[in-house]
Amino acid sequence: MTTNAPRPEILRYTAFSGSPAGGNPAGVVLDAAGLDDADMLAIAAELGYSESAFLTAPPEGLGGRDGRAYTIRYFSPKAEVPFCGHATIATAVALAERTGPGELVFATRASTVPVAVTEEDGAVRATLTSVEPHTEEIADADLAEALAALDWPAADLDPAFPPRIAFAGARHLVLAAATRARLADLAYDFARLEALMHRLDLTTVQLVWRESATVFHVRDPFPVGVVVEDPATGAAAAAFGAYARELGLVPEDTVLTLHQGADLGRPGELTVTLRAGDPRVHVGGTGTRIV
């Protein structure tokens, strides 16, 4: 931080819940122009949230209306990450409370991410559009190591949902539990899973259980961010939507509801919208300031 420069205002918002006690909290700095990388990392570590977001001026040619386009960077308490869905939603809600609803454009390390913000009956809702996603298979040895770190027998996986690595701005390993009880029982080897995730360049492991055709319950171990579990994970939700569509597990044109955080006492809800002819994934939810 520049010597004698005042510290910017650090806001605290939660995403994917209308209650400060739900969803996933994020730090938000709407003017990070005076901060360097070390400053941003220090603020993220001080807050201790899974990620915090920092806004600066947009790059040339980004597009978007004046005052509605920004560069956004994301830091966990340990390192910078290329993309974070919940911190994007939190930042969009924070901006909307100051400049009103409408369209925003963010330049991230992953790519350009548009966000639409609406307000209805006093509730602010933001929906991000992911970068173009893709999935890839995971090697048998890597899958075995992931299951060993989680202490999940292979027989506890849902055979209808093949393990895959999915990307929609960040990489996530998708594993589906056969039962809600299996999903609820999460006690993993932190160091072992962290080592595997660093080797495979994974941001989280997206653990899912299918309640119905369009309703899922999810959990996201996040040891690479020095967090045992992420309460609501927009980037992983986008990756999961792409995964489910690519493998033909859901219709090409559909809306999925993901429940996350209940097992942590911070319930949240993420809406994943897939549109025929549009390869991207749209992830939305409410957000609110944490007083």
N, C-alpha and C positions, 0 to 999 in steps of 0.2 A: 504494500500500500504506500502511496506517495507520502513522504514525510509531512506531518502536520495536516494532511487531508482528513476531513471528517469521515468517520465510518459510515457507510451507507445504511439505510434502514433495512433491517432483516425481518421479514415477515414470516409468519408460520401459518400454513394452510393445510387442510386435509382434502384429499381427492377421493372421489367415488363414494361419498357419503354427505348427507346434509347436516350431519351432527359432528361437532368437533371430537366426539369420543369414538367415532367410527372411521372407516376408510384408512388411507395411508397418509401420514403427515409428511410434509416437505418444507424445507426452507425455501424462501423466494426472495431474491434481491433484484428489484426492478431497475436499479441503476448500478451496474457493476463496473462502470467505465474506469474507476480508479483502483480496481483490484487486479493483482497479478495472479498467476496460477496458485502460488503458495497461499495467498490470502483466501482464495476461494476454497481451497482444500481445508484451511484452518477453520473457516466458518462452518463448513460442512461437518468437520470433526467435532466442533464445539456444540452444534445442534444435535448431532448423534442420530439424525434421521437416516433412512436408507439412501436417500438422495436429496440434494438441494439444487435449485436452479438459479442461474445468474444471467441477467440480460445486459447486452450491450448493443451498440448500433448495428443495423443490418449491413451485410456486404453489398457492394455495388451490384445492381442488376437483380436483386432478390425479388423485387416486385412487391405488391401489396400497397395499401394506402399509407400516407404519411402518418406516423404515430401508431401504425398497426402492424409493423414488420420489425423483426429483431433477430439478432444472433442470440442463441441460447446455449449455455453449456451446463453440464450436469456433473456434480461431484458427490460420490459417496464419502463416508468418513475416511476412506482409505485411498481413493483414486478417482480420476475422471472416468466417466462412462460415456459411450457414444450417443446413447438415447435413453430417455426415461419417460415412460408414459404418464405416471401419476404426477410427477413434478411438472410436466407440460400442462396437464389439466389444472393443477393448482395455480400455476402461473397465469393461465388464461382466465381463470376465475378472478384472481387478484387484479389483473388488468381490466377486466370487465367492470369490476366495482368502481374503478376510477375513470374509465373512458366509455363505458357502456358496452352492451353486447354487439356482436358483429363478427366479421371475419378477421382472423389474425394469420400471420405467416411467420414461421420460425425457421431460421437456418441452423440446423444441428450438424454435428459431426457425421451423422449417418446420411443426411440429405435434407431437402426442404420438407417441412411438415406444416400443412395448413391446419388451422383449428377454427371451427365454427362455434360461437358462443351465443346462447339464447337465454332469455329470462322469462319465466312463467310463474305467476303467483308468488313472486319474491324469491324463487329458487333459481340460481344460476347453473346452467348446464353447459359443459364444453365437450365437443367431439373432435378428436384428432383424426387425421387421415395418415395412415402409415406410409412409409416408403414401400416400393414394390417388394413383396415378400418371396421367400422360397424355402424349401425344406430339403434336408439331406439325410441319408441313412447314417446310423451310428454303428461303429464297429462292434462286433460281438464282445470283444475283450473290454471295450470301454463301457458298454452296457452292463456287463457283469460287475465291473468296478463300481459303477454308479449304484447298482442294487445292493452291493455289499456295503457301501458307505451308508446307504439309507437303512440297511438291515431289512430289506424287503425281499422275501422269496420271489423268484420269477413266477411262481404259481399264483401270486397275489395280483398280478397284472391283468388288465382286461384285454383279452386276445383280440377284441374288435378294434383296438386302438394301438397300432404298431408304434413302438418307440421311434422317435425321429428327433433330429435337431431342426428347429424352425427359426426363421429369421424374419423380422419385420422392423428392422432398425437396430436390433441386438439379437444375439444368439441365445436360444433357450432349449434345453432338453425336455421334451414332452414325454411324460410317463403317465399312464392311466391306471388307476386303482380299480380293482374289480368290485370293491365294496366301500361304502362310506366309512365303515369302521377302520378299514386299512388306511384311508386318507387321514382319518382323525388321529391315528397313532403314529406320530412323527417324532422320532428321537434318533437323530443321525450322528455319525462321526464327522464333526465339523471340519477337522483338519484334513481328513481323507477326501471328503467331498470337495473341499476348497481346492486341493491339489489337482484333482481331476478337472474341475471347472476351469482352472487357469490353463491347464494343458490343452483343453478343447475350446478355449476362448468363449466360455458360457457366462452369461450374466446371471441367470437363475435356472433352477430346475422347475419346470411347470408340472406340478402334480395335479391330476384331474380325476373327477368321478362324475359319471353321467347320471343325473337324476331323471331326465326325460329327454325327448327329442331335441329340445332347444335350451335346456337348463343344466348347468354344470356347477359343481363345487370345485374350487381350486385352492392350492397352497403353493408357495414359492420359497423354498430354501434359498438363502442369499449369502452364503459364507464369504464369497469374494468381496462383498461390501461390508464385511465385519458385522453382519446382521444375521441372526439365526433364521429369521423368516420375514419376508416382506408382506405387509398386511393387504395390499391391493396393488396389482402390478399391470399397468396399462400396456407396456411393451410386450410382456408375456401374453397378455390377452390378445393382442394383435397377431402375435406369432401363432398362437393356438388357433385363432380363426382361420389363418392361412393354411395351417396344417390340416384342420378338419375339412376344409373345402377341397384342398389338393388331393386328399385321400378319399374323397367322396363320402365322408361320414356325415355330412350335412348338405342340404341343398345349396346350389350355387348362389341363390338369392334368398337370404334368411336373416333373422335377427336372433342372436344368442344372448342369454343372460348368464353371467358368471357371478357366483356368490363367493366372496373371499373375505377372510379376516375373522369369521365367526369363531374359529378355534383359538384365536388370539384375544378374543374379547373386543375386537374392533371390526364389527361387521360392515361390509361394503358391497356395492353392486356395480358391476361393469357391464355395459351393453356393447356387444360386438355385432356390427352390421356388415353383411356381405352382399354385394350387388352384382348381378349378372353383367358380364362384360367389363367389370372394373376389377383389375387384379389387386388393388389395394384393399386394406381393411380399415374400417372406421370404428373407433373405440370411444365411447362416451360415458359421462357420469356427472353427477353433481359435485360441488365442492363448497367449502366454507372456511372462514378464518378461524384459527385457534386463538382464543383470547389469552 
